[in-house]
Amino acid sequence: MTARTAGRRPSVSRLTVLYDAQCSLCVHLRQWLIRQRQLVPLDLVPAGSAEAHRRFPVLDHSATLEEITVIGDGGQVYRSTSAWIVCLWALAEHRPKSHWLTTPAGRPFARATVLAAAKYRSLTAAPCGADGGGECAVPGPEPGR
């Protein structure tokens, strides 16, 4: 540790967001993140993909399919509510909101939002492997509609 970094956490200059590419909500949020002005560049990589395994060989990749995981270029790992907050922190228009979400007043709101998203996801996507083929199903329009 140098005198310059003594006592400080390493800064984050790039984040990798591992998202469930089989989840319609996750894919929608991925598209939204891409359209935002980023103060910290976001790499969006499908969770459990060959690319995710290549970048993060020691990560528990099955856990990344259960909840959003964000990895900082300094090795920081954020999951669930903290992952969403760090994603907002990376965005120009949402950084002030991310700071508020880390306060005692904001943290319950952030947690409730993540729980609501998880509930929506559980209601709209079949569990992985439910079709016997080991794939995650994403609901689509009914045939004939």
TACORBEL-V883388 format. One record per residue. N is the residue number from 0. RES is the residue in three letters. PHI is phi as a letter, one per 20 degrees, with the letter a starting at -180 (* if undefined). Layout:
BEGIN
((N | RES | PHI) (N | RES | PHI))
END
This chain:
BEGIN
((0 | MET | *) (1 | THR | e) (2 | ALA | f) (3 | ARG | f) (4 | THR | d) (5 | ALA | g) (6 | GLY | m) (7 | ARG | d) (8 | ARG | f) (9 | PRO | f) (10 | SER | f) (11 | VAL | d) (12 | SER | d) (13 | ARG | b) (14 | LEU | c) (15 | THR | d) (16 | VAL | d) (17 | LEU | e) (18 | TYR | c) (19 | ASP | e) (20 | ALA | f) (21 | GLN | e) (22 | CYS | d) (23 | SER | f) (24 | LEU | f) (25 | CYS | f) (26 | VAL | f) (27 | HIS | f) (28 | LEU | f) (29 | ARG | g) (30 | GLN | f) (31 | TRP | f) (32 | LEU | g) (33 | ILE | f) (34 | ARG | f) (35 | GLN | e) (36 | ARG | f) (37 | GLN | d) (38 | LEU | e) (39 | VAL | c) (40 | PRO | g) (41 | LEU | d) (42 | ASP | e) (43 | LEU | d) (44 | VAL | c) (45 | PRO | f) (46 | ALA | f) (47 | GLY | m) (48 | SER | f) (49 | ALA | g) (50 | GLU | f) (51 | ALA | f) (52 | HIS | f) (53 | ARG | f) (54 | ARG | f) (55 | PHE | c) (56 | PRO | f) (57 | VAL | e) (58 | LEU | f) (59 | ASP | f) (60 | HIS | f) (61 | SER | f) (62 | ALA | f) (63 | THR | f) (64 | LEU | e) (65 | GLU | e) (66 | GLU | b) (67 | ILE | g) (68 | THR | c) (69 | VAL | c) (70 | ILE | d) (71 | GLY | e) (72 | ASP | f) (73 | GLY | e) (74 | GLY | n) (75 | GLN | f) (76 | VAL | c) (77 | TYR | d) (78 | ARG | c) (79 | SER | l) (80 | THR | g) (81 | SER | f) (82 | ALA | f) (83 | TRP | f) (84 | ILE | f) (85 | VAL | f) (86 | CYS | f) (87 | LEU | f) (88 | TRP | f) (89 | ALA | f) (90 | LEU | d) (91 | ALA | g) (92 | GLU | f) (93 | HIS | d) (94 | ARG | g) (95 | PRO | g) (96 | LYS | f) (97 | SER | f) (98 | HIS | f) (99 | TRP | f) (100 | LEU | f) (101 | THR | e) (102 | THR | e) (103 | PRO | g) (104 | ALA | f) (105 | GLY | e) (106 | ARG | g) (107 | PRO | f) (108 | PHE | f) (109 | ALA | f) (110 | ARG | f) (111 | ALA | f) (112 | THR | f) (113 | VAL | f) (114 | LEU | f) (115 | ALA | f) (116 | ALA | f) (117 | ALA | f) (118 | LYS | f) (119 | TYR | g) (120 | ARG | f) (121 | SER | f) (122 | LEU | e) (123 | THR | d) (124 | ALA | c) (125 | ALA | f) (126 | PRO | f) (127 | CYS | g) (128 | GLY | n) (129 | ALA | f) (130 | ASP | e) (131 | GLY | n) (132 | GLY | e) (133 | GLY | n) (134 | GLU | e) (135 | CYS | e) (136 | ALA | e) (137 | VAL | d) (138 | PRO | f) (139 | GLY | c) (140 | PRO | f) (141 | GLU | f) (142 | PRO | g) (143 | GLY | n) (144 | ARG | d))
END
